[in-house]
């Protein structure tokens, strides 16, 4: 122990040993001491020296510390010291509190080297996993920190060891359930490192109920108002979900999206935005974007978008979007998040179009955002976010595109309010080049893949100055282009014009009608300008190529052949193709093609739009081929195009007819479901009637028992029986007739059961568009059941009439018995006592007969009601039979029309194949019909999903 006192700073004689010598002596003590207390003191001393002498302790003591972990498991204190020492040696996060002046500077990768030495023996990591399972705080906590440090230094290698270790990941998941917050929080940090860039571990962690536990922690800590623990949990959730389609689907199917809504309930005052709250909310918004990222599979993104709408998450985000006092970076990220939640989802886009800002008067949120986009005083990142939001709103949204363009048309302009179209025109022609570019790109997205709107936009007229006639929007764009404005402005206008003229011959004709446009384009392309102007030259070449490729030759002076001759004469074909290639070779073009969101480091780099890069990729090849084609090839191509257009129109017409017939079939199916519902109601009515009959049966059984008791009482008085023999005979007769009536009722009940069976067979008569044989068989079967049901109802009606006759007969017998009772001869007995008994018995019998008469009358009324219900059932069956006859006729007609359509389609397919072969021979790219049909099928599937969701 004197040795340890010297090490720990106690008084000693002689020269002091160096750090390396001290560490070597401590290691020898750990290795050779037989007493646990000595080994524990030595390890504790190594821990105290490990920060200052990190290199020496790592080199000399690591092997001894690992042996301590293996052999001294029973003592938690020494295990804790050993783990802390290893952590100090391996971790690079620790600051060097004490360092001798002459000691060598430790290299930055020292921790990585020690980690590599430690994990070289894989059983060391397995041993560490076992120690982390210990509940003792002094063992578990340093074990978690050490394992986290190992993952930071050599992540992939340690991940692989843990992955192959039995229950390795599951052991670490238990850390989230630890009641001690410091261990739980460090466990979250450990799982962050464990799940980085490893899809297999991410899936295991997710299926170990990680989502539930992490969301519970976030809720317990106060959602966005929580501390750094919430931030760590959100980072871990991002690791689990980002680029992991399996976990994203599991997150959605587990209804965890609904639990994200409370995160964004920030309150009305929006005051007191701490730095931690801003960080938390920023991560929460990014987590939403992970689920709806455009890079995810379209189906997964669409399902998450719909879930966010139905749980109210989108509505909550729009509330933040329109709130006041929100920090700028949170507002920007919220706009980007809303953008991707609505992108390509018609339901969400429609909702966003209905959102109004809390102003007086209320203005649409789209208008308010566009005002920020064209305002040069707004931050650059915010303007980019608004542009992205507008692009996502219009993506695959023809309805939204029409609403934007309609605000520019003369018939819909409202002078009392600012519209989206007016803001776009204002930005297009402002003095700010960034506003010019943003407005041009936004307007191009309003025309994307919509030929109808491209034609309608040609009607837009702009007032330039007082006294001058208005000019068209197309003409004004070309005028500004020729005035030599900034490069960014010209690039934006050229992208707008290329998008506008592509696949729209009428727009090309309007463009060519201005005699100054073609000379301007050829002049720009032919000049040898600097590097900054090369991009403009390439876009001018693209616009000229579009004017040739989509030219319908309606203008004699600007026919395709003449324009190609002009290129050959003034520019040269090779030079033209070279200038056209400037676009796709530009660095900014490659950046914009990577993802839909506009992401630029500075406004000067804002040149290309993502959707425009797709257009360039599509047209660059076909324009190059079109420049080299002869006039004869152009004529043949035009003829083939016209034929293809006619065929496409015919196919489109037939598809429309087939869709209408499908809609009619759906309506017929709905009618069948209605008839099915009516049958079920009818069955319920019959069941009620059967129950009523059973009640009547029970009543008659009770009457039978009462009459039997009275019979026994009469037999006990022989004198009375002899004297009133006539009454006993009549009562016996009445009893027999009641028994007969009971049997008839049982027969009626059996018939009703058979009727129920027939109705059960009749229930669902499905109309399928399959083979005609199965359809006709099901209909004829249903018709036969209806006929059988009608016959059974007729038989039932006859039986009820017979029952009514029996009831009347029984009533007559009762009246006869009453008369006989009242006319009985009082001289049959001499004794006054006997006469009194007879009168008493007589009265009792009369009273019972009256009661029986009353019961019979009530039963008669019930039978009349039953007859009325059965008549109603008969009427319903007749209606069903009539409806099925109509359905039979409509299905037969529909099948006949479909057969005719199939014959016509087969004929047209043959013609189409021949025409496509001609086009291929001519070298014209032909769109595959399978792509068209798959596109249509995808649209129909998407519409079906939306209807099913609604």
C-alpha positions, 0 to 999 in steps of 0.5 A: 500500500506504500507503493500506491500512496506514492503513486497517489501523491503521498510523501515518499523518499527518493526520485519520483518515477516517470509516468510510464514507469508508474503505469508499468508498475500499476499494470504489474500489480493488476496482473500479479496481485491475488487480493481483489482490494489491491487490484481494485486500487491499482485499476483506480490509479490507472483510471486517474492517470488515463487522461494525462497519460492516455497513450501509455495507459492504452499501450500497457494497460489495455490487455490487463483491463480486459482481463479484469473485465473477464475475471472480476465480474463479481465486483462491480467497483473494479469493473466500473474503474476498468470501463472508465479507464478504457473509455478515457483511452479510446474516446477522443471527446475528452479534453487533456486537462493535464499534459506535461510540457515535454510529452509528445502531442497525441495524434488525432486518430489515437482513439481509432487505433486503440479501438481497432486493437480492442475490437480485434478480439470480437469477444471483447465487444461481446463481453461489453454487451454482456456487461451492459445488461448488468443493472448496477449503475457503476457497470452499466453506465460506463459500459454504455459510454465505452460502447458508444465511443467504440461505435464513433471510432470504428462504426461499421466494424463494431456494427457488424460484430453486434449484428452477428452477436446473439440478441446483441441489438435487443440487449441494447434496446433495453436501455430505453426502458431504464428508469435512470434518465442518465442511462436512458439518455446515453442509451439514445446516443448509443443507438444513434451511433449503432443505426448510422448507415446500417439498414439491417440494424435499423430494421431490427431496432424498429421492430424492437418497438423503438418507435413507441418508446422514442415517441413516449420519451418525446411526449414525456419531455414536452414535445418541442418544448423539451430539452436536448433529450428530445433532440437526440430522440429525433435524430435517432428517429431520422436514422431509422426512417431516412432512406429505409422504405421498410421502416417508413411503411412500419411507421405509417402502418403503426399509426405513428404519424398521428402521434406527430400532430401534437409536436406542431401545436406551438400555441397562439402567442408564439413567444419565447422561442428558445434555441433548443425549441427551434432546434427541436421543431426544425428536426421534427419538420425534417422528420416529416419530410423524410416520410414524404420525400420525393426520392421515396417510392411514389406509393409510400409517399402517397400513403403517408401524404394521405395519412397526414391529411386525415390526422390533421397534421397538414392542417397544423403545419398550415397553421404555423405557416400563416402564424405570426412571430415564427422564426425565419428558419422555422418558417422556411422549413415549414414551407418546404415541409408543406411543399412535400406533403402536398406534392403530387397529392390532389387531395392535399393540393386542394386543401392547400388551395383553400387555406386563407391567411388571417388578414382583412380581407382574407387572402389565399395562402398561395397569394401571400406566399407569392408576394414574399417570393417576388419581394426582393427584401425577403431572405433568399432561402425563404424565396426559394422555399416559396418557389418550391411550394408553388412548384409542388402545388402545381405538380401533377395538378391540372386543376391548380394549373387552370386556376393560376392561368385563369387569373391572367385571362381577361374575363376573370381578372378582378381589379379589387384584389391581387391575384396569383397571376398578377403577382407572377406578371409583376415579378416577371417584368420587375427590375429584380433579376431574381424575381424575374427568374422565380416568376418565369419558372413558376409560370412555366410550372403552371404550363407543364404538360398542359397543352390547353393552358398553353393555348389559353395563355396566348390570349393574355394581353398586357398594358405597356404604357398609356396611349399604346395598344396592349401586347400579348404576354408572349410578345412582351417576353420576347421584347424583354429578351431582345433588350439584353437584360441580365443573364439570370433574367434571360435564362428564366425567360428562355426556360419559360418560352421553351416550356410554353412552345414545346408540344404546342404548335399554335404557340410556335406559330404565334412565336414565329409570327413576330418577324424579329424573333428568328433573326434574334435567335440566329444572331445570338447563336452565331456570335462567339460570346464569353463563357457567361453567354454560352448558357444563353446561346444554348437556350436560344438554340433549344428554343429555335430547335423547338420552333422547328420540331413542333412547327406545323408549316402554317406560315409559308416563310417559316416552314421547317425546311426554310428554318433548317436552311437558315441554320445551315447558312448562318450558323452551321449544323455542327455549330448549332448542335455544339451550342445546343450541347452547352446546356447539359454540360453546364455545372449548374444544370447537373446540380439542378437535375439531382432533386426537385427542391431549388437549392442554391448557395447564392442567388447567382447560381440560380439558373436551372429548374429541375423540371426544365432539365427533364425537358432538355433531356427529352428534346436534345436528341430529337432536335439534333435528329430533326436538323439533319432530316430532309424535306421528304422525311419531314413530309413522311413524318408529318403524315405518320404523325397525323395518322397517329394523332387520328389513331390516338383520338380514336383510342382516346374516344374508345377509352372514354367509352369504356370508362363510361361503361365501367362507371355504369357497371359500378352504378349497376353494382350499387343498385344490386347492393341496394336490392340486397339491403332490401332483401335483408330488411325483408328477411328481418320482417319475416323473422319478426313474423315467425316470432309472433307466430311462436308467441301465439303458439305459446298462448294456445298451449297455455289455454290448453293447459287451463282447459285440461285443469278444468276438465279434471275439476269437473270429473271430480263432481260426478253429479255435476258432470251428469247434470251438465253433460252437454257443456262437457261435450262442447268443451271437449269438442272445443279442445279438439279443434284447438289442438287441430288449430295448433297443428296447422300453425306448426305447419305454417311455421315450417312453411315460413322456414322454407320461405326464409331459406329461399330468401337466403338463397336470393340475397347477393346477386353479383353482377360481374364483368367476367364471362357471359356464361357465369353472369347469365347463370347467376341471373337465371338462378336469382329469377328462379328463386324469385318465382319459387318465393312468389309461389310459396307466398301464395301458398302461405296466403291460402293457409292464412285464409284457411286459418281465418275460416277456422277461427270464424268456425271456432267463434260460432261454436263458442257462441253456440255453447254460450246459448246452450249454457243460458238455456239449460233446464233448471229442473234437472236437480231438486236440491237447492245446494246442487243447483247452486253448484251447477250455477257456479260451474256454469258461470265459470265455464261461460267466463272461460269461454268468453276469455277464449273468444277474446284470445281467438279474436286477438289471434285473428287480428294478428293473422290479418296483420301477417297477411298484410306483411306477406302481401307487402313481401310479395310486392317487393319480390315483384319489384326485385324481379323487374329490376333484375330483368332490367339489369339483364338487359343492360349487361347484355347491351354492355357486352355487345358494345364491348365486343364491338369496341374490342373488334375496333381496337384490334383493327386500330392496333394493327394499323398502329403497329404498321404506322409505328414500324414506318416511323421506326424505319424513318428514325422517329422516336415512337412512344411505347403504347405500353407506357401510355397504358401503364400511365393511364392505369396508374392514374386510374389506380390513384383515383381508385385509391383516393375514392377508397380512402374517402 
